Amino acid sequence: MNKLPKYKGFNMLGLFVPNMSYGFFEDDFKWMQEWGFNFARIPMNYKNWYVEGRPEIKEEVLEMIDKVVVWGQKYGIHICLNIHGAPGYCVNEKTKEGYNLWKDKEPLELFVLYWQTFAKRYKGISSKHLSFNLINVPRQYSKEEMTKEDFIRVMTYTIEKIREIDKERLIIIDGVDYGNEPVFELTSLGVAQACRAYIPFELTHYKAEWVEESNKFAEPSWPLVFKNGEIIDKDYLKNHHQKWARLFEYNVGVICGEGGAYNNTPHHVVLKWLSDVLDVLEDLGIGIALWNLRGPFGIIDSGRKDVEYEDFYGHKLDRKLLELLMKF
């Protein structure tokens, strides 16, 4: 049985884009509560608060995060802080030589300082309301960037440093291989783990501009049938997520920290696929945070060309996608 509650919600991107933070909106949390959601993951890029030669987080950014934590408690939304872009590592960027979170001391100490800052600032706020999701999905193990030993060492050290300040904080680590593989070697640390719902990638990232090979993907259907006859269907998803449910045997909680499909994937395909994803996660007792609330994977202002949007306080609401998520 999953140690974590059945969370369902969204990723909120107010501090996600480096050097372009646009902040957060209280209405988003109010609407989430009205719709029956209870979880918001906050992926952040450290470049929004980093100043050369000054290791501390800018106070105005901390005050922005304070508001999110307060709104979470006000509206019954669990807030999960995540460093998506860290010193020396971001899944969307190449690691610079000599500045690698997994290999080098300087970025690691900066990373730990940030988490200790959050730990001090929010100590005393219950883990029912707030959790720390340390780093967004590591890539595959590799000698050059990050070995299994590197990952275990960095996660263990960071967790120890947080617990020196706050022993009670709920901590979540992402699985490796882009969040597709759980890390059984870390089950003794008393932290939860997070998977992803981006399978099949050819469906979820169809014509995604930041994915180089996405223009070669055929227009997806669901189930997805490849030219070689391979089929990705609901049973495939069950088998994939079942390995995550094995963590329950070690008393480790699991959440799907991100999932969704980009706005170039046909809407009817997204609905069929996501319905199966949600069924699989429901059966396993694993919650999910859609990427994102507002934007091209989300339910508000997603920019899809094949949706009849509903006018919603000046925004475009994808009512069909919202209602599907509300059933979960």
N, C-alpha and C positions, 0 to 999 in steps of 0.2 A: 504494500500500500504506500502511496506517495505521502511523504512527510509534509510536503508543501500543500497549502490550500489550493483549490481549483481556481487559479488566477485566470482572468481573461481581460484583455485590454489592448493597449496600443503602445508603440514607440512614439515619443514626443520629441521633435527634432530642434528645439529651440537653441541648443548649444552644439549641434551636430556638425554643421559646416564650419571648417576652420576659418577663423578671422571674419566670420560673417554671421555671428549669432543674431537671431531676430527675436529671441525671448519666448515667453510662454504666455498663455491666455487663460484666465480663470474660467471663462465660458467652456473651454474644452473639458475641464474637470467636472463642471456642472452637468454638461451634456452626457458625459460618460456615466455619471451617477444615475441620471434619469433613464439611460438606456440599460442599466444593470451591469455595467463593467466595474472592475475593482482593482485594476492594475495598470500602472504606467511606467514603462522603462524609459530612462532618460540617457540616451547615448550622447557622450560629450567628447569634443576634441580639445586636448590641452592647449592648443594654439589660441583658443579663445581667452585664455587667462595668462599665458606665458609671456614674460618680458625678459629679454636677454639680461643676464646678470642678477635677476631677481627670482629666486626659486618659489616664493610664496604665490598663492593664488590671489588674483585681484579681488579686492573686497566687493566691488560691484557685481562680479560674477557670483561670488558666494551669496550675496543678497538675493540675486536672481534665483539661485537654487533654494535658498531659504523659503521664498514664496511658494515654490513648487511643493516643498515638504509640508508647509502650512496648508496649502490647498488640498493636498492629498488627505490630510487628517480631517479637514473640513468636510470633504465630499466622500470619505470612505474609500479612497483610492490608494492602494499600496504603491509607494514610490521606490523604484529600483534604480539607483544611480550606477551608471556604467561609463568607464573611460573607453571610448571607441577608438579614438586616436591618441596614442600614448607616446611619451618620449621614446624614440627608438623602435616603435612598431605601430603600424596601422595596416589592416588587411588590404586597404585600397592603395597602399604605397609600397615601394621597394625600401628595404631597410638600408640606411646609409652605412657605408663601411666605417667602422670605428665608433658607431653610435647605435648599438643594437641592444634593445631592452633585455634580450635573452643571454647576451654574452658580456656586456660592458657595465661597469660599475656606475658610471655617471647617470645614464638614463634610468637605471633601476632605482637608484637612491632618490631621484626626482619623482619617479612613479610612486614609491613608497611614501614620500613626503606628502604627496597629494592625498593618498588614502588616509594617512594619519591626520591630515587636516580635517577631512570629512569626519573621521572617527571622533576627534575631539569636539568638533562643532555640533555633532548630532548625538553625542552620547546622552543617554537618558530617554531618547525617543525609542519606543518599543520596536522590535523587529516585526511586529504585526503591521507597522506603518512604513518601515523603511528597511531596505536591504542594499548591499553593495555587490555589484556584478563587476569583477575586477578588470577584465580586459576583453574586448570584443574578439571573437573567434581567431585563434591562432591558425596559421596555415599548416600544411603537412610538416611532419618532422623532417629536418634536413640537417646535415653536418654544417652547412654554411650559415643557416639562419637560426635554427632552434632544434636541438635534439630533445628526445624525451626527458633526458636528465636535466637539461636546461629548463624545460617547462616545469618539471616537478620542483626544482630548486627555487625558481622565481616565484611560483605560486605559494610554496610553503613559507618562504621568507616574508612575502607580503602579508600573508594571513597572520603569521606570528607578530608582525609589527602592528597590525591593526588590533590584534587581541591584547597587546601590551596596554592599549588604551581602552578598548571596549571588548570585553570577553563575550558579551551577549549578542553582538551584531550578527544578523543573518548575512552570510557571505555566499555568493554564487560564482562558480567558475564555468566558463564556456568549454565545451568539448573541443578537441583538436580536429584537424582536417576540416576546417571551416565550420566547426560545430556539428560535424556528422559522426564523430567518434567519442564515446564517453571515456573517461580516464579512471580506470579501476584502481590504478596505483595510488590515487589520492582519496580513496573512500574513507580512510582512517582519520582525515582531518576535520570531520564534522561540518563540512560545507556542502551546499547543494550544487547541482550541475545543470547546465542549460544546453539544449539541442537547438536545431533549426528546422524550419519547414520550407525548404527551397528545392525539394526534389519533386519532379525532375527539373533540373536547372534550365533545360531547353524550353520548358513551359514557363517557369517563373521569371526568367530573364530574357524572354523573347524580344529581340531588337532593343535591348538595353544599351544605351550609347556608351556606357563605361566598360562594357564587356566586349572585348575585341572580336571574339568569334561569334557574337550573337547574330550578326547579319547572315551567317551561314545556316542558322537554325531554320528548319521548315516551320510553317505556321502550325502551332501545336493544336492537338486535340486531346481529349481525355476519355479513356486511357490513351497514353502516348505509345504509338507503335513506331519503332525505328525501322529503317530500310533493311537492316539485317534480321528483322523479325523479333527483336527483343521488345518486350512489352513492360511498360511501367504502369501499374494499376494499383488499386486499393490494397490488394494482397502484398504487393511490393512495399507499399508504405507501412503496412502492419509489420512486416519482417524487419524493416529498417528501425522502426521506433521500439520494437520489442527489446532490442539490446539496451535501450535506455531504461526500460522498465526493470531490467535486471539490477539496476542500481538500488532499487527498493530493498533487495535482499541484504544490502549493506547499510540499511537505514539512511540512505541518501535521497534527499528530495530532488525532483526534476521539474523544470519548466522549459517550454519551448520559447526562448527569448525573442525570436524573430520568425516571421513567416509571411508569405504573401506572394502576389504576382504583379508584375509591372503592367503599366497601362496599355502596352501594345499587345498583350495577350488578349484574345477575344474574350469579352465579358462572360459569355455563356460557358466558355471553357473554364474560366477562373471559378465560377460558381460551382460547377460540377466537381472540379478538382478539390477546391477548398472544403466542400461538403464532405468529401471522403477523408481529407486530412483531419477535419474536426471530429468526425466519427471515430477515427483511429485513436486520436488523443483522448477523446471522451472515454472510450473503453479502457484505456490505460490509466486514466485519472491524471493526465498531464495538461496543465494550463498552457495558454498561448498569448503572446502579445503580437498583434499584427504590425507589420512594418508598412505603413505608418497610419496615423489618424488623418492628418491633412497631407495631401500629396499623392504622387503617382501610384502608390501601392494601396492607398487608403480609401476611406469612405467619404471624405470631404475634399472637394476641389481636386479630384484625381486626374482630370484632363483626358479621361477616356472618350473616344469618339463614338462608341457604340452603346451608350447608356442614356436612358431617359432620366435626367437628374431632377431632383425635387429642390425647389428654392427653399433654403434653410437659413434664415437670418442673414441673407445676402450672400450665402455660400451655396455651392452645388453639392447636394447630398445624394449619394448612391444608396437609395433605400433598400434595394434588393440585397446588396452586400451587407448592409447593416443588419437587416432582419435575419440573414443567415448566421451572422456572428452572435446575435442575440439568442438564437436557439441553442447555442453551445452551452 
